[in-house]
Amino acid sequence: MAHGVIGALDVFINHEWLARLPSRRECVAEERLHSAREFLFAALFASLAWFEWHGAFVWWIVALFAGELLVSARDVVVEGDVRQLPASERFLHLFLFMNLGIMYTLTGQALPGWHALPAGLAPVNHGWASWVLTAMALGALGWALRDGLAALRLGRKAAVV
């Protein structure tokens, strides 16, 4: 949940308010990457909100984390090539990467135990935390669509110029 909060602050403050990424043609690649990452987090939040992933199903969670790592690694390069990041964005990115390491560690500790169980989805209810993760999943999905549409629009503008 901390990752969702820090990520939302980064999006609202840095991407939307300060940099205005959805309106900048030179940021089309960055918007594509942000859309992909937001989709991955929507899937991750939704996947962990109500289920444990047992047996071979555990590889779904591994794939989501691996995809996020690849997208974030590429995003660091693209952002640095396209624009000067404000101090607030560099600051929040530091906390996002630290928190991502915590997420990998904590989730990674559960995965071997889950993998040893028979394949399937085991329903779980984390109380209010399941509902918060569900809301974050919906928010991330909405923002993934928004950034994806912005990338399409910016790509068309770049093709016209």
C-alpha positions as CSV (number, residue, x, y, z in Angstrom):
1,M,0.0,0.0,0.0
2,A,2.9,2.3,0.7
3,H,4.0,1.9,-2.9
4,G,0.6,2.9,-4.2
5,V,0.6,6.1,-2.1
6,I,4.2,7.1,-3.0
7,G,3.5,6.3,-6.6
8,A,0.4,8.3,-6.7
9,L,2.2,11.3,-5.2
10,D,4.9,10.9,-7.9
11,V,2.3,10.9,-10.6
12,F,0.2,13.8,-9.3
13,I,3.0,16.1,-8.2
14,N,5.7,15.3,-10.7
15,H,4.2,13.8,-13.8
16,E,1.0,15.8,-13.9
17,W,1.5,19.1,-12.1
18,L,5.2,19.9,-12.6
19,A,6.2,18.2,-15.8
20,R,2.8,17.9,-17.5
21,L,3.9,14.8,-19.3
22,P,0.6,14.0,-21.1
23,S,1.0,17.2,-23.0
24,R,4.6,16.9,-24.1
25,R,5.4,15.3,-27.4
26,E,8.9,14.4,-26.4
27,C,7.5,12.3,-23.5
28,V,5.6,9.8,-25.6
29,A,8.0,6.9,-24.7
30,E,7.9,7.8,-21.1
31,E,4.1,7.9,-21.1
32,R,4.1,4.4,-22.7
33,L,6.3,3.1,-20.0
34,H,4.2,4.7,-17.3
35,S,1.1,3.1,-18.7
36,A,2.8,-0.3,-18.7
37,R,4.0,0.1,-15.2
38,E,0.6,1.3,-13.9
39,F,-1.0,-1.7,-15.6
40,L,1.5,-4.1,-13.9
41,F,0.8,-2.5,-10.5
42,A,-3.0,-2.7,-11.1
43,A,-2.6,-6.4,-11.8
44,L,-0.2,-6.9,-8.8
45,F,-2.5,-5.0,-6.3
46,A,-5.5,-6.9,-7.5
47,S,-3.7,-10.2,-7.5
48,L,-2.5,-9.9,-3.9
49,A,-5.6,-8.2,-2.5
50,W,-7.8,-11.4,-2.4
51,F,-5.6,-14.4,-3.3
52,E,-2.6,-16.4,-2.5
53,W,-1.0,-17.9,-5.7
54,H,-0.1,-21.5,-5.0
55,G,2.0,-24.0,-7.0
56,A,2.8,-22.9,-10.6
57,F,0.5,-20.0,-10.2
58,V,3.2,-18.3,-8.2
59,W,4.9,-17.5,-11.5
60,W,2.2,-14.9,-12.2
61,I,3.4,-12.8,-9.3
62,V,7.1,-13.4,-10.3
63,A,6.2,-12.3,-13.9
64,L,4.5,-9.1,-12.6
65,F,7.5,-8.2,-10.5
66,A,10.0,-9.0,-13.3
67,G,7.9,-6.9,-15.7
68,E,7.9,-4.0,-13.3
69,L,11.6,-4.2,-12.8
70,L,12.2,-4.1,-16.6
71,V,9.8,-1.2,-17.2
72,S,11.3,0.8,-14.3
73,A,14.9,0.2,-15.5
74,R,14.0,1.4,-18.9
75,D,12.0,4.3,-17.5
76,V,15.0,5.6,-15.6
77,V,17.0,5.8,-18.8
78,V,14.2,7.3,-20.9
79,E,13.4,10.0,-18.3
80,G,17.0,11.0,-18.0
81,D,17.4,11.3,-21.8
82,V,14.2,13.3,-22.3
83,R,14.0,15.8,-19.4
84,Q,15.6,17.2,-16.3
85,L,13.9,15.6,-13.3
86,P,13.0,18.0,-10.5
87,A,14.3,17.3,-7.0
88,S,10.9,16.2,-5.8
89,E,10.8,13.5,-8.5
90,R,14.3,12.2,-7.8
91,F,13.4,12.2,-4.0
92,L,10.2,10.2,-4.5
93,H,11.9,7.8,-6.9
94,L,14.4,7.0,-4.2
95,F,11.6,6.0,-1.9
96,L,9.8,4.1,-4.7
97,F,12.9,2.0,-5.4
98,M,13.6,1.4,-1.7
99,N,10.0,0.3,-1.2
100,L,10.1,-1.9,-4.3
101,G,13.0,-3.7,-2.7
102,I,11.0,-4.2,0.5
103,M,8.1,-5.5,-1.6
104,Y,10.4,-7.9,-3.4
105,T,11.8,-9.1,-0.1
106,L,8.5,-9.6,1.8
107,T,6.6,-11.1,-1.1
108,G,9.6,-13.2,-2.1
109,Q,9.6,-14.7,1.4
110,A,6.1,-16.0,0.8
111,L,6.6,-17.3,-2.7
112,P,8.6,-20.5,-1.9
113,G,6.0,-21.6,0.5
114,W,3.2,-20.8,-2.0
115,H,5.1,-22.6,-4.7
116,A,5.3,-25.8,-2.6
117,L,1.5,-26.0,-2.3
118,P,-0.8,-27.6,-4.9
119,A,-1.5,-25.3,-7.9
120,G,-4.4,-23.0,-7.4
121,L,-5.7,-19.7,-6.1
122,A,-6.4,-19.6,-2.4
123,P,-8.9,-16.9,-1.4
124,V,-7.7,-14.6,1.4
125,N,-9.2,-11.6,3.1
126,H,-6.8,-9.1,4.6
127,G,-9.8,-7.0,5.9
128,W,-9.5,-3.3,5.1
129,A,-6.1,-3.9,3.4
130,S,-7.8,-6.0,0.7
131,W,-10.2,-3.2,0.0
132,V,-7.5,-0.6,-0.1
133,L,-5.5,-2.7,-2.5
134,T,-8.6,-3.2,-4.7
135,A,-9.1,0.6,-4.8
136,M,-5.4,1.1,-5.7
137,A,-5.7,-1.5,-8.4
138,L,-8.7,0.3,-9.9
139,G,-6.9,3.6,-9.7
140,A,-3.8,2.3,-11.3
141,L,-5.8,0.7,-14.1
142,G,-7.6,4.0,-14.7
143,W,-4.3,5.8,-14.8
144,A,-2.7,3.1,-17.1
145,L,-5.5,3.7,-19.6
146,R,-5.2,7.5,-19.3
147,D,-1.4,7.4,-19.8
148,G,-1.8,4.9,-22.6
149,L,-4.3,7.1,-24.4
150,A,-2.0,10.1,-23.9
151,A,0.9,8.1,-25.4
152,L,-1.2,7.3,-28.5
153,R,-2.3,10.9,-28.8
154,L,1.3,12.2,-28.4
155,G,2.5,9.5,-30.9
156,R,0.1,10.7,-33.5
157,K,1.1,14.4,-32.9
158,A,4.8,13.4,-33.3
159,A,4.0,11.6,-36.6
160,V,2.3,14.6,-38.0
161,V,5.2,17.0,-37.2
